[in-house]
């Protein structure tokens, strides 16, 4: 495989992994936010703990949750 194509493949794979990790971290954050809100912790305290404004907190909670892609379905590279 050409060196340039290998570099592209490597960078693309790295970006895909970072995006997957970011999605996972976001899901964990949303879960923690939901659990705190269900435990009757004030929205102001939850937002402060998450380093968010109240509007960011509520926007995050309103946003549809992502679904984790099945890793077996992700494309493979030569």
Backbone as JSON Lines, residues from 0, in Angstrom:
{"i":0,"aa":"X","n":[0.85,-1.18,0.0],"ca":[0.0,0.0,0.0],"c":[0.9,1.24,0.0]}
{"i":1,"aa":"X","n":[0.52,2.22,-0.74],"ca":[1.26,3.46,-0.83],"c":[1.37,4.12,0.55]}
{"i":2,"aa":"X","n":[2.53,4.71,0.83],"ca":[2.78,5.38,2.11],"c":[1.73,6.44,2.41]}
{"i":3,"aa":"X","n":[1.34,7.2,1.42],"ca":[0.36,8.28,1.64],"c":[-1.01,7.71,1.99]}
{"i":4,"aa":"X","n":[-1.37,6.63,1.33],"ca":[-2.66,6.01,1.64],"c":[-2.65,5.4,3.04]}
{"i":5,"aa":"X","n":[-1.51,4.82,3.44],"ca":[-1.4,4.29,4.8],"c":[-1.55,5.41,5.82]}
{"i":6,"aa":"X","n":[-0.95,6.56,5.55],"ca":[-1.06,7.71,6.46],"c":[-2.51,8.17,6.56]}
{"i":7,"aa":"X","n":[-3.21,8.19,5.43],"ca":[-4.63,8.58,5.44],"c":[-5.43,7.57,6.23]}
{"i":8,"aa":"X","n":[-5.22,6.29,5.98],"ca":[-5.95,5.25,6.69],"c":[-5.7,5.35,8.19]}
{"i":9,"aa":"X","n":[-4.45,5.55,8.57],"ca":[-4.1,5.64,9.98],"c":[-4.77,6.84,10.65]}
{"i":10,"aa":"X","n":[-4.73,7.99,9.99],"ca":[-5.35,9.19,10.54],"c":[-6.86,9.03,10.63]}
{"i":11,"aa":"X","n":[-7.45,8.41,9.63],"ca":[-8.9,8.18,9.62],"c":[-9.3,7.23,10.74]}
{"i":12,"aa":"X","n":[-8.54,6.18,10.94],"ca":[-8.82,5.22,12.01],"c":[-8.69,5.88,13.38]}
{"i":13,"aa":"X","n":[-7.68,6.72,13.54],"ca":[-7.49,7.43,14.81],"c":[-8.68,8.36,15.09]}
{"i":14,"aa":"X","n":[-9.12,9.09,14.07],"ca":[-10.26,9.98,14.23],"c":[-11.51,9.2,14.58]}
{"i":15,"aa":"X","n":[-11.74,8.08,13.92],"ca":[-12.91,7.26,14.2],"c":[-12.89,6.78,15.65]}
{"i":16,"aa":"X","n":[-11.73,6.37,16.15],"ca":[-11.61,5.91,17.53],"c":[-11.88,7.05,18.51]}
{"i":17,"aa":"X","n":[-11.36,8.23,18.22],"ca":[-11.59,9.38,19.08],"c":[-13.07,9.75,19.1]}
{"i":18,"aa":"X","n":[-13.72,9.69,17.95],"ca":[-15.15,9.99,17.87],"c":[-15.95,8.96,18.68]}
{"i":19,"aa":"X","n":[-15.57,7.7,18.6],"ca":[-16.24,6.65,19.37],"c":[-16.06,6.9,20.86]}
{"i":20,"aa":"X","n":[-14.83,7.23,21.27],"ca":[-14.56,7.49,22.68],"c":[-15.32,8.72,23.17]}
{"i":21,"aa":"X","n":[-15.43,9.74,22.32],"ca":[-16.19,10.94,22.67],"c":[-17.66,10.6,22.85]}
{"i":22,"aa":"X","n":[-18.2,9.79,21.95],"ca":[-19.6,9.36,22.07],"c":[-19.82,8.59,23.37]}
{"i":23,"aa":"X","n":[-18.9,7.7,23.71],"ca":[-19.0,6.93,24.95],"c":[-18.96,7.86,26.16]}
{"i":24,"aa":"X","n":[-18.03,8.8,26.17],"ca":[-17.91,9.73,27.29],"c":[-19.17,10.57,27.43]}
{"i":25,"aa":"X","n":[-19.74,10.99,26.3],"ca":[-20.98,11.78,26.33],"c":[-22.11,10.95,26.92]}
{"i":26,"aa":"X","n":[-22.21,9.69,26.51],"ca":[-23.25,8.81,27.05],"c":[-23.09,8.65,28.56]}
{"i":27,"aa":"X","n":[-21.86,8.5,29.02],"ca":[-21.62,8.36,30.46],"c":[-22.0,9.64,31.19]}
{"i":28,"aa":"X","n":[-21.69,10.78,30.6],"ca":[-22.06,12.05,31.21],"c":[-23.57,12.2,31.29]}
{"i":29,"aa":"X","n":[-24.27,11.9,30.21],"ca":[-25.73,12.02,30.2],"c":[-26.33,11.08,31.24]}
{"i":30,"aa":"X","n":[-25.8,9.87,31.34],"ca":[-26.3,8.93,32.35],"c":[-26.1,9.49,33.75]}
{"i":31,"aa":"X","n":[-24.93,10.05,34.03],"ca":[-24.66,10.62,35.35],"c":[-25.56,11.82,35.62]}
{"i":32,"aa":"X","n":[-25.79,12.65,34.6],"ca":[-26.69,13.8,34.76],"c":[-28.1,13.32,35.1]}
{"i":33,"aa":"X","n":[-28.57,12.33,34.37],"ca":[-29.92,11.8,34.6],"c":[-30.04,11.2,36.0]}
{"i":34,"aa":"X","n":[-29.03,10.47,36.42],"ca":[-29.06,9.86,37.75],"c":[-29.07,10.93,38.84]}
{"i":35,"aa":"X","n":[-28.3,11.98,38.65],"ca":[-28.27,13.07,39.64],"c":[-29.62,13.78,39.7]}
{"i":36,"aa":"X","n":[-30.2,14.03,38.54],"ca":[-31.5,14.7,38.51],"c":[-32.57,13.8,39.15]}
{"i":37,"aa":"X","n":[-32.51,12.5,38.89],"ca":[-33.47,11.57,39.48],"c":[-33.31,11.49,41.0]}
{"i":38,"aa":"X","n":[-32.11,11.76,41.49],"ca":[-31.83,11.74,42.93],"c":[-32.21,13.07,43.59]}
{"i":39,"aa":"X","n":[-32.92,13.92,42.85],"ca":[-33.42,15.19,43.36],"c":[-32.32,16.21,43.66]}
{"i":40,"aa":"X","n":[-31.17,16.07,43.0],"ca":[-30.13,17.09,43.12],"c":[-30.55,18.26,42.25]}
{"i":41,"aa":"X","n":[-30.37,19.46,42.76],"ca":[-30.87,20.63,42.05],"c":[-30.18,20.77,40.69]}
{"i":42,"aa":"X","n":[-30.93,21.23,39.69],"ca":[-30.32,21.45,38.37],"c":[-29.11,22.38,38.43]}
{"i":43,"aa":"X","n":[-29.17,23.38,39.29],"ca":[-28.03,24.31,39.41],"c":[-26.78,23.57,39.9]}
{"i":44,"aa":"X","n":[-26.94,22.68,40.88],"ca":[-25.79,21.93,41.39],"c":[-25.27,20.94,40.35]}
{"i":45,"aa":"X","n":[-26.18,20.3,39.61],"ca":[-25.79,19.36,38.56],"c":[-25.03,20.11,37.46]}
{"i":46,"aa":"X","n":[-25.55,21.25,37.05],"ca":[-24.9,22.05,36.01],"c":[-23.51,22.49,36.46]}
{"i":47,"aa":"X","n":[-23.4,22.94,37.69],"ca":[-22.1,23.37,38.21],"c":[-21.11,22.22,38.22]}
{"i":48,"aa":"X","n":[-21.56,21.05,38.67],"ca":[-20.67,19.89,38.71],"c":[-20.2,19.49,37.32]}
{"i":49,"aa":"X","n":[-21.06,19.7,36.32],"ca":[-20.72,19.35,34.93],"c":[-20.03,20.5,34.2]}
{"i":50,"aa":"X","n":[-19.8,21.59,34.91],"ca":[-19.19,22.78,34.3],"c":[-20.03,23.28,33.12]}
{"i":51,"aa":"X","n":[-21.34,23.31,33.34],"ca":[-22.29,23.74,32.32],"c":[-23.17,24.86,32.88]}
{"i":52,"aa":"X","n":[-23.73,25.63,31.97],"ca":[-24.8,26.54,32.37],"c":[-26.08,25.72,32.46]}
{"i":53,"aa":"X","n":[-27.1,26.3,33.07],"ca":[-28.38,25.59,33.14],"c":[-28.92,25.3,31.75]}
{"i":54,"aa":"X","n":[-28.79,26.25,30.83],"ca":[-29.3,26.01,29.48],"c":[-28.52,24.89,28.79]}
{"i":55,"aa":"X","n":[-27.2,24.82,29.0],"ca":[-26.41,23.72,28.43],"c":[-26.84,22.38,29.02]}
{"i":56,"aa":"X","n":[-27.11,22.37,30.33],"ca":[-27.56,21.15,30.98],"c":[-28.86,20.66,30.35]}
{"i":57,"aa":"X","n":[-29.84,21.55,30.25],"ca":[-31.13,21.13,29.72],"c":[-31.05,20.79,28.23]}
{"i":58,"aa":"X","n":[-30.2,21.5,27.48],"ca":[-30.0,21.13,26.07],"c":[-29.39,19.74,25.95]}
{"i":59,"aa":"X","n":[-28.44,19.43,26.82],"ca":[-27.8,18.12,26.8],"c":[-28.8,17.03,27.13]}
{"i":60,"aa":"X","n":[-29.66,17.28,28.12],"ca":[-30.65,16.28,28.51],"c":[-31.75,16.11,27.46]}
{"i":61,"aa":"X","n":[-32.03,17.16,26.7],"ca":[-33.07,17.09,25.66],"c":[-32.57,16.42,24.38]}
{"i":62,"aa":"X","n":[-31.29,16.51,24.14],"ca":[-30.7,15.98,22.9],"c":[-30.89,14.47,22.85]}
{"i":63,"aa":"X","n":[-31.26,13.96,21.69],"ca":[-31.42,12.5,21.58],"c":[-30.11,11.81,21.92]}
{"i":64,"aa":"X","n":[-30.23,10.7,22.59],"ca":[-29.03,9.94,22.96],"c":[-28.5,9.22,21.74]}
{"i":65,"aa":"X","n":[-27.2,9.1,21.69],"ca":[-26.58,8.38,20.58],"c":[-26.65,6.9,20.88]}
{"i":66,"aa":"X","n":[-26.61,6.12,19.84],"ca":[-26.53,4.68,20.02],"c":[-25.13,4.25,19.65]}
{"i":67,"aa":"X","n":[-24.61,3.33,20.4],"ca":[-23.26,2.85,20.15],"c":[-23.27,1.96,18.91]}
{"i":68,"aa":"X","n":[-22.42,2.25,17.94],"ca":[-22.39,1.41,16.74],"c":[-21.86,0.03,17.07]}
{"i":69,"aa":"X","n":[-22.38,-0.95,16.37],"ca":[-21.89,-2.31,16.52],"c":[-20.52,-2.36,15.85]}
{"i":70,"aa":"X","n":[-19.5,-2.64,16.62],"ca":[-18.13,-2.62,16.09],"c":[-17.95,-3.64,14.96]}
{"i":71,"aa":"X","n":[-18.74,-4.67,14.93],"ca":[-18.63,-5.67,13.86],"c":[-19.1,-5.11,12.54]}
{"i":72,"aa":"X","n":[-19.93,-4.07,12.57],"ca":[-20.44,-3.49,11.35],"c":[-19.57,-2.36,10.81]}
{"i":73,"aa":"X","n":[-18.56,-1.94,11.57],"ca":[-17.72,-0.85,11.08],"c":[-16.87,-1.35,9.93]}
{"i":74,"aa":"X","n":[-16.54,-0.45,9.06],"ca":[-15.8,-0.85,7.87],"c":[-14.37,-1.21,8.25]}
{"i":75,"aa":"X","n":[-13.82,-2.1,7.48],"ca":[-12.41,-2.48,7.71],"c":[-11.6,-1.98,6.54]}
{"i":76,"aa":"X","n":[-10.35,-1.8,6.82],"ca":[-9.42,-1.3,5.8],"c":[-8.38,-2.37,5.54]}
{"i":77,"aa":"X","n":[-7.86,-2.42,4.32],"ca":[-6.83,-3.42,4.02],"c":[-5.58,-3.23,4.82]}
